[in-house]
Amino acid sequence: MSSAPPGGGYGVMGMRERARSVSGRCHAGPRARGGFEVVTELPLEAQQREETAAR
């Protein structure tokens, strides 16, 4: 049985994998005052490399 939600996505797991693929980080979890948050940090160097490669 898959843990993927209906619709076939992989949610936070997919976001973490994508962030790691460009040397970034992704954290997800409950907030101290309730709710849930996802924080992703992506390096600017990856964006600059992609823009240069697209030219």
C-alpha positions in Angstrom: 0.0 0.0 0.0 1.4 3.4 -1.0 1.5 6.4 1.4 1.0 8.8 -1.4 -2.3 10.8 -1.2 -5.1 10.4 -3.7 -3.9 12.0 -6.9 -0.5 10.3 -6.9 1.7 13.0 -5.5 4.5 12.6 -3.0 4.0 15.9 -1.2 6.7 16.8 1.4 8.9 13.9 0.4 9.0 15.1 -3.2 9.8 18.7 -2.1 12.7 17.4 0.1 14.1 15.4 -2.9 13.8 18.4 -5.2 15.5 20.7 -2.7 18.3 18.2 -2.2 18.8 17.9 -5.9 20.0 21.6 -6.0 21.9 21.4 -2.6 18.9 23.0 -0.8 17.1 22.1 2.4 13.4 21.4 3.2 11.9 21.1 6.7 8.3 20.3 7.4 6.5 19.8 10.7 4.1 21.2 13.3 4.3 24.8 14.4 4.7 25.7 18.1 1.3 27.6 18.1 -0.5 25.0 16.1 -0.7 24.3 12.4 1.9 22.9 10.1 4.7 24.7 8.1 7.0 23.8 5.3 10.3 25.8 5.0 12.5 25.4 1.9 15.9 27.0 1.3 17.3 26.9 -2.2 20.7 28.2 -3.2 20.8 31.1 -5.6 23.7 29.6 -7.4 21.5 26.8 -8.7 19.1 29.3 -10.2 21.9 31.3 -11.8 23.4 28.0 -13.3 20.0 27.1 -14.8 19.5 30.6 -16.3 23.0 30.4 -17.8 22.4 26.9 -19.3 19.1 28.0 -20.8 20.8 30.7 -22.9 
